[in-house]
Every structure is written in structure tokens, then in C-alpha cells.
Amino acid sequence: MRFSYTGRTQGGEKAQGILEAESATECAASLLKSGIAPITIRETGRSERRGTGSEASGLFAPRIKPIDVQLFSRQLYTLLRAGVPILRALAGLIESTANLAFARVIASLKESLEAGRDLSTAMRQHPRVFSPFYVAMVRVGEATGRLDEIFLRMFEHLEFERETRARIKEALRYPTFVLIAMVVAVAVINVFVIPAFAKVYAGFGAELPLMTRILIETSRLTLAYGWYLLAGAVLAGAGFSLWRASPDGRLVWDRLKLRLPLTGSIVLRSTLGRFARTLALSMKSGIPVAQALSVVAEVTDNAWIGSRVEQMRNGIERGESILRTAQHAGVFNAVVLQMIAVGEETGSIDELMQEVAEMYEREVDYEIKTLSARIEPIIIAAMGGLVLVLALGVFLPMWDLASVAIK
């Protein structure tokens, strides 16, 4: 609801305006918390706040993307750096945000602040939009009075993650296209081509080569039980997804991902780079090491690495050094362990963790750039094998039948 009010400030000056609230009582409470003693409060109509209408809800509601949070962080940093109060900054962002769903989230943040809550507490009410790491960093910014710097660091952090995801998608685009084309080609050959050749071969009554018999039998099974095979594949995929979503399944799968050929090293280095960057960012912001590791464990996006980080935190809480806990974790190489040892001795662990993150990021960047080149030989070999099987299965009987006909 929208209410118009008149009141007096603590200095005795008259104040009036319009405020959005759920009720007149909530409006009065918000005014009192902002230092205004209300005299009259009148309802003026329904709120016309962006994103509260039917167009922002339902099946076709706009999704909130990571780029929305990233731009929000940059814009809020700029406004706070310029000295704009947080409430006025959020009000401006509500009007300027193109995504109506995200505008509703910002409006919710503004209402929570007007009700006397902290910004980090308000963000915690939207876990699908703001990650635990984001909320923890905002809480640190509020405690240290450096909220504008925190938003700048979060913008840079989100920008790096966005660029990494974009490079991985670009590297996998061509192999994925070729793989889909091969699957479609095999399906078309099994359903349309092989049955036509099978009818021709059956008319001659000659014994067919082994490869041809295998192709014909595969095609027959596909035509007879294709829907059952497809349903089985869908059920197997659904079962795998449910297993992977379980705590034990996710732990096993996340560890297995690190050992996959071609992509395992990229996943490992990317996860460790995120760990190092997040730890450096947390420690630079003044978070104690044990608390920082708790936050890092939640945002590593890998359950197995997260369990190793939790093990490090437990060791530090028992009084062990960072180096010793890192050695017991068993995920860092000798170079990283050496840098941790130096950083712990010199008291600059945050700076060296930043260097570790940059080292991992350079390695990930190189592996992503060479990923397509490493996948291409496998694709060429698979396509060559497919062509060889089809040539032996389809054309070899023709040669045999032609030689029989000549004799």
C-alpha cells in the first residue's frame, strides 16, 4: 500500500511525503525509526512498485541472472562511493533495473532496511539471488564501514567467474555440435538406411559378413524397442540426477569430476583458484581465517573440495597452522604449499593467496584455450571409426554379392 504522511523531525521541522508499507502501523513504525514523529497518515492507493504486478509472476516471470547481481554490485558501489545514502541508492536502482523480478528483490531489500534490518540480513532472505559468500562479505562491509569497497570486490569476483564460464562454453561449443551431429547421424542410419539395405540383401539369400549382421540386428532392435530404450535412458538420467543431488552422491560425483580425462584438471584448478581468490578476498576484508574457511567451503561449488576446506578449518580451530592443515587436505601441490608457508611466516597470507589464485587462473585459461585442440583428435577418431563400421557393414556385402554375380 501507498501512504501519504505528515510529521515532525527531531529538530521540530515539518516533514511530509509518500511511503510504501503493508499497513498504516508499519508506515508509522518506519517513520519513527527514521526520526520522524507522524502526525497524519492516509492511504493513497495500491503500490505501483515495479515487479509487483501479474506481469512479474507466474510461468513467464523473468529470471534473475548472475549478470543482474553483478551490475547491481557495480552500480551500488558507484552510488555509495558518491555519498548517496543506501535507501536513496536502492530506490534509484528499483527504477533503473530492467529485470522486473530483480527490481522486486531490490524493493524487498529497501523495505527491510526501512524496517530497521541490516542489508546482509535482508539479502539472506533471497538465497537464490545472493550466495552465502555474497551475504557474508556484505556483513563484513557493514561491520567495517567499507561497504562500497566490498561491492567493488564482489563485482570483480563475479566478473571473473562470468568470464571463466563463457570461455568454457566457447571451448565446448564445437565438440558438442559435432557430438550431437554424430548421434543424429547414427539414429538416421539405424532407422532409415540400414533397413533399406537389409531388404536388398535379403533378396539375394547370401550369407552376410559379421559386421553387416551386427548393423542389421542393431537396427532391428532400435526399431522394435527404440521407445523402451529411450524411456530407459530417461529413467537412468533421472536416477543419476537424484543420486547426484543426495549428499553422498554429490560427494562421490564431485570427487569423480576431478579425475575425468580432459576436463578433470580444469575443474580442479578452477575450484582451487576460486578457493584461493575467495579466501584472499575474505581475509583482506578482515574475516578471521577459521570463519573465512567456513564461508569458502560453502562457495567452492564442489562438495569434496568443500569437505577438505572444512577439514582445514577444524584443524585451525584445534590450533594447527594453515600449512599443516593444507598438507593434510591433500589437494594442493608443492608450489602452493610453499607459498602458504611463506605467507604464514610473513603474515601476508592474503596477498600470497591472491597470487595462488592468479596462478591457477592462468593455468585454467591455458587449458581452456587448448581444450578444443585436445578434443579434436578424439572426435576425428570417433568419426573415422563410425565411417569405417558403416563402410564395412554396408558396402562390403555389395562387393561380395557383385563378385558372386560375376561368377
C-alpha positions in Angstrom: 0.0 0.0 0.0 1.0 3.6 -0.5 0.5 6.1 2.3 0.9 9.9 2.4 2.1 11.3 5.8 2.9 14.5 7.6 5.1 14.7 10.7 7.8 16.4 12.6 11.5 15.7 12.6 13.6 15.6 15.8 14.5 19.2 15.1 10.9 20.2 15.0 10.7 20.8 11.2 7.7 19.7 9.3 8.1 16.6 7.1 5.7 15.2 4.5 5.9 12.6 1.7 4.7 9.2 0.5 5.8 5.9 1.9 5.1 2.3 0.8 4.1 -0.1 3.5 1.9 -3.1 4.2 -0.2 -1.1 6.8 -0.5 2.2 8.5 1.1 0.8 11.6 4.1 -0.4 9.6 4.3 3.0 8.0 4.3 4.7 11.4 7.0 2.4 12.7 9.2 3.1 9.6 8.8 6.9 10.2 9.7 6.6 13.9 12.8 4.6 13.1 13.9 7.3 10.6 13.4 10.0 13.2 10.1 11.4 12.1 7.1 11.6 14.5 4.0 11.0 12.4 1.0 13.4 12.7 -1.3 12.2 9.9 -1.1 9.0 7.8 -3.6 8.5 4.9 -3.8 5.6 2.4 -3.4 6.9 -1.1 -3.9 3.6 -3.1 -2.2 0.4 -4.1 1.5 0.3 -4.6 2.7 0.7 -8.2 6.1 -0.6 -7.4 7.8 -2.3 -10.3 7.6 -6.0 -10.4 4.6 -6.4 -8.1 2.0 -6.9 -10.9 1.0 -10.0 -12.6 3.4 -9.5 -15.3 6.3 -10.2 -12.9 4.9 -13.5 -11.6 3.8 -16.9 -13.0 5.3 -19.1 -15.6 6.7 -16.4 -17.8 8.3 -14.3 -15.0 11.8 -13.0 -15.9 14.7 -15.0 -14.3 17.3 -13.3 -12.2 20.7 -13.9 -13.8 24.2 -13.6 -12.3 24.8 -10.6 -14.6 22.0 -8.8 -12.8 23.7 -9.2 -9.4 27.0 -8.2 -10.9 25.6 -4.9 -12.4 23.8 -4.3 -9.1 27.1 -4.6 -7.2 28.9 -2.1 -9.6 26.0 0.4 -9.5 25.7 0.3 -5.8 29.5 0.8 -5.4 29.3 3.8 -7.6 26.4 5.3 -5.7 27.8 4.7 -2.3 31.2 6.0 -3.3 29.5 9.2 -4.4 28.0 9.6 -1.0 24.4 8.7 -1.9 22.5 7.2 1.1 21.8 3.5 0.8 18.0 3.9 0.8 18.1 6.5 -1.9 20.5 4.4 -3.9 18.2 1.3 -3.7 15.2 3.5 -4.7 17.0 4.7 -7.8 18.1 1.1 -8.7 14.5 -0.1 -8.5 13.5 2.4 -11.2 16.6 1.8 -13.4 16.7 -2.0 -13.2 15.5 -3.6 -16.5 14.7 -7.0 -14.9 11.4 -6.7 -13.1 12.0 -9.8 -10.9 15.3 -8.3 -9.7 13.6 -4.9 -9.2 11.2 -6.7 -6.8 14.2 -8.1 -4.9 15.7 -4.6 -4.6 12.4 -3.3 -3.4 12.3 -6.0 -0.7 15.8 -5.0 0.4 14.7 -1.4 0.7 11.7 -2.3 2.7 13.8 -4.4 5.1 16.2 -1.5 5.6 13.3 0.8 6.3 12.1 -1.7 8.9 15.4 -1.4 10.7 17.2 -4.6 9.4 20.7 -4.8 8.2 21.4 -5.1 4.5 23.1 -8.5 4.9 20.0 -9.8 6.9 17.8 -8.6 4.1 19.9 -10.3 1.5 19.8 -13.6 3.4 16.1 -13.7 2.7 16.9 -14.2 -1.0 19.3 -17.2 -1.1 18.7 -17.9 -4.8 19.9 -14.4 -5.7 22.6 -13.7 -3.2 25.1 -16.5 -2.3 26.2 -17.2 1.3 29.6 -15.7 0.3 28.0 -12.5 -1.0 25.9 -12.1 2.2 29.0 -12.8 4.4 31.0 -10.2 2.5 28.3 -7.6 2.8 28.1 -8.4 6.6 31.8 -7.7 6.8 31.4 -4.4 4.9 28.7 -3.3 7.3 30.9 -4.1 10.3 34.0 -2.4 9.0 32.3 0.6 7.4 33.7 -0.3 3.9 30.6 -1.4 2.2 31.4 0.4 -1.0 34.8 -1.5 -1.3 33.0 -4.8 -0.7 30.6 -4.2 -3.6 33.5 -3.4 -5.9 35.3 -6.5 -4.9 32.2 -8.6 -5.4 31.8 -7.1 -8.8 35.3 -8.1 -9.8 34.8 -11.6 -8.3 31.5 -12.1 -10.3 33.1 -10.7 -13.4 35.9 -13.3 -13.2 33.5 -16.2 -12.7 31.4 -15.0 -15.6 34.4 -14.8 -18.0 35.5 -18.3 -16.9 32.1 -19.8 -17.6 31.9 -18.0 -21.0 35.4 -19.4 -22.0 34.4 -22.9 -21.1 31.2 -22.7 -23.1 33.1 -21.4 -26.1 35.6 -24.2 -25.9 32.9 -26.9 -25.7 30.7 -25.4 -28.4 32.3 -27.1 -31.4 32.8 -30.6 -29.8 29.2 -30.5 -28.5 27.9 -29.7 -32.0 29.9 -32.5 -33.6 28.8 -35.0 -30.9 25.1 -34.1 -31.5 25.5 -34.4 -35.3 27.1 -37.9 -34.8 24.2 -39.0 -32.6 21.6 -37.8 -35.1 23.5 -39.4 -38.0 23.6 -42.8 -36.2 19.9 -42.5 -35.4 19.0 -41.8 -39.0 21.2 -44.6 -40.3 19.7 -47.1 -37.9 16.1 -46.1 -38.6 16.1 -45.4 -42.4 19.3 -46.6 -44.1 20.1 -50.0 -42.7 16.5 -51.4 -43.0 16.5 -50.4 -46.7 19.8 -52.2 -47.3 18.6 -55.2 -45.2 15.7 -55.7 -47.6 18.0 -55.7 -50.6 20.4 -58.2 -49.0 17.6 -60.5 -48.0 16.5 -60.8 -51.7 19.9 -62.4 -52.6 19.8 -65.0 -49.9 23.5 -65.0 -49.5 25.4 -65.2 -46.2 26.3 -61.7 -45.0 29.5 -60.6 -43.3 29.6 -60.3 -39.5 29.7 -56.5 -39.4 26.6 -56.3 -41.7 24.7 -58.8 -39.5 25.6 -56.7 -36.4 24.4 -53.5 -38.1 21.1 -55.1 -39.2 20.5 -56.6 -35.8 21.2 -53.2 -34.1 18.8 -51.5 -36.5 16.1 -54.2 -35.8 16.5 -53.7 -32.0 16.3 -49.9 -32.4 13.1 -50.1 -34.4 11.5 -52.7 -32.2 12.5 -51.4 -28.8 13.5 -47.8 -29.5 10.9 -46.2 -27.3 11.8 -48.6 -24.4 15.4 -47.8 -24.8 14.7 -44.1 -24.9 12.5 -44.4 -21.8 15.2 -46.4 -20.0 17.8 -43.7 -20.9 15.5 -41.0 -19.5 14.9 -43.0 -16.3 18.6 -43.7 -15.9 19.3 -40.0 -16.3 16.6 -39.1 -13.8 18.0 -41.7 -11.3 21.5 -40.3 -11.8 20.3 -36.8 -11.2 18.5 -37.8 -8.0 21.6 -39.7 -6.8 23.9 -36.8 -7.6 21.5 -34.4 -5.6 21.9 -36.6 -2.5 24.7 -35.6 -0.1 26.6 -38.9 -0.5 26.1 -39.0 -4.3 27.2 -35.4 -4.7 30.4 -36.1 -2.7 31.3 -39.1 -4.8 30.4 -37.4 -8.1 32.3 -34.2 -7.3 35.4 -36.2 -6.5 35.0 -38.2 -9.7 34.7 -35.0 -11.7 38.2 -34.1 -10.6 39.6 -37.3 -12.2 37.8 -37.2 -15.5 40.1 -37.1 -18.6 40.5 -33.7 -20.4 38.1 -31.8 -18.1 39.1 -33.1 -14.6 42.2 -30.9 -14.3 40.2 -27.8 -15.5 37.6 -28.4 -12.8 40.2 -29.0 -10.1 42.3 -25.9 -10.9 39.2 -23.7 -11.4 37.8 -24.9 -8.0 41.1 -24.3 -6.2 41.5 -20.9 -7.9 38.1 -20.0 -6.6 39.1 -21.2 -3.2 42.3 -19.1 -3.1 40.6 -16.0 -4.5 37.7 -16.2 -2.1 40.0 -16.8 0.9 42.2 -13.9 -0.1 39.1 -11.6 -0.5 37.7 -12.7 2.8 41.0 -12.2 4.7 41.6 -8.8 3.1 38.1 -7.8 4.3 39.1 -8.6 7.9 37.4 -12.0 8.4 39.3 -14.4 10.7 40.9 -17.4 9.0 38.6 -20.0 10.6 35.5 -18.1 9.7 36.8 -17.3 6.2 37.3 -21.0 5.6 33.7 -21.7 6.7 32.5 -19.2 4.1 34.8 -20.6 1.4 33.6 -24.1 2.0 30.1 -23.0 1.1 31.0 -21.4 -2.2 33.6 -23.8 -3.7 30.8 -25.5 -5.8 32.4 -28.9 -5.2 31.3 -31.0 -2.2 34.6 -32.9 -2.0 36.8 -29.8 -2.0 34.4 -28.2 0.4 34.9 -31.2 2.8 38.7 -30.7 2.5 38.3 -27.0 3.4 36.1 -27.9 6.4 38.8 -30.2 7.5 41.3 -27.3 7.3 39.0 -25.1 9.4 38.7 -27.8 12.0 42.4 -28.2 12.2 42.9 -24.4 12.6 40.3 -24.3 15.4 42.3 -27.0 17.1 45.4 -24.7 17.0 47.2 -26.2 13.9 48.9 -24.0 11.4 47.4 -23.2 8.0 50.3 -25.0 6.3 49.8 -28.2 8.3 46.1 -28.3 7.6 46.7 -27.6 3.9 49.1 -30.5 3.7 46.6 -32.9 5.3 43.9 -31.7 2.9 45.8 -33.4 0.0 44.6 -31.1 -2.8 47.5 -28.5 -3.1 50.7 -29.0 -5.0 54.2 -28.3 -3.6 54.4 -24.8 -5.0 51.1 -23.7 -3.4 52.2 -25.3 -0.1 55.4 -23.4 -0.2 53.6 -20.1 -0.8 51.3 -20.8 2.1 54.3 -21.4 4.3 55.9 -18.1 3.3 52.7 -16.2 3.7 52.1 -17.7 7.2 55.6 -16.7 8.3 55.4 -13.2 6.9 51.8 -12.5 7.9 50.8 -11.9 4.3 48.8 -15.0 3.6 46.0 -12.9 1.9 48.4 -11.5 -0.7 50.0 -14.9 -1.4 46.6 -16.5 -1.7 45.8 -13.9 -4.3 48.9 -14.9 -6.2 47.9 -18.5 -5.9 44.5 -17.7 -7.3 46.1 -15.9 -10.3 48.4 -18.8 -10.9 45.5 -21.2 -11.0 43.6 -18.8 -13.2 46.4 -18.7 -15.7 46.6 -22.5 -15.8 42.8 -22.7 -16.3 43.0 -20.1 -19.1 45.7 -22.1 -20.9 43.8 -25.4 -20.5 40.6 -23.9 -21.8 42.4 -22.5 -24.8 43.9 -25.9 -25.6 40.8 -27.9 -24.8 39.3 -27.8 -28.3 42.7 -28.9 -29.7 42.9 -31.8 -27.3 39.3 -32.9 -28.1 39.6 -32.7 -31.9 41.7 -35.9 -32.3 39.2 -37.8 -30.2 36.3 -36.5 -32.4 38.2 -37.3 -35.6 39.0 -40.9 -34.4 35.3 -41.4 -33.4 34.1 -40.1 -36.8 36.7 -42.3 -38.6 35.6 -45.4 -36.6 31.9 -44.7 -37.4 32.7 -44.3 -41.2 34.8 -47.5 -41.1 32.0 -49.5 -39.4 29.4 -48.2 -41.9 31.7 -48.9 -44.9 32.4 -52.4 -43.8 28.8 -53.2 -42.9 27.1 -51.6 -45.9 29.5 -51.8 -48.8 31.4 -55.0 -48.1 28.3 -57.2 -48.8 27.8 -55.3 -52.1 31.3 -56.3 -53.2 30.7 -59.9 -52.2 27.4 -60.1 -54.0 28.9 -58.4 -57.1 31.7 -61.0 -57.2 29.2 -63.8 -56.8 27.0 -62.4 -59.6 30.0 -62.2 -62.0 30.9 -65.8 -61.4 
